[in-house]
């Protein structure tokens, strides 16, 4: 009896933790490191070779999630434009101005950049 109740509860809790662990809360730029803070955990991105560019038109149209999380205006993970087939990595908190940059062949779109001085 308990296993029939416990299994769905564990699945729901696991999915909730996975989603909460991948929703960005804050993007902080500290020197050459971009730290993306999630509800649970954080990720550091080396920005040494980043090329800042204007936000391409196709990044806001015909976008589908290929691997990641979307809840309202918060988006995190890999996304693709279905018409141009361009692939992007989003770390959007739903706040602030969007910033687009490329590191090698990876294309990033982030927002809410907080600058930290050393």
Order of alpha helices (4+ residues) and beta strands (2+ residues): alpha-beta-beta-beta-beta-beta-beta-beta-beta-beta-beta
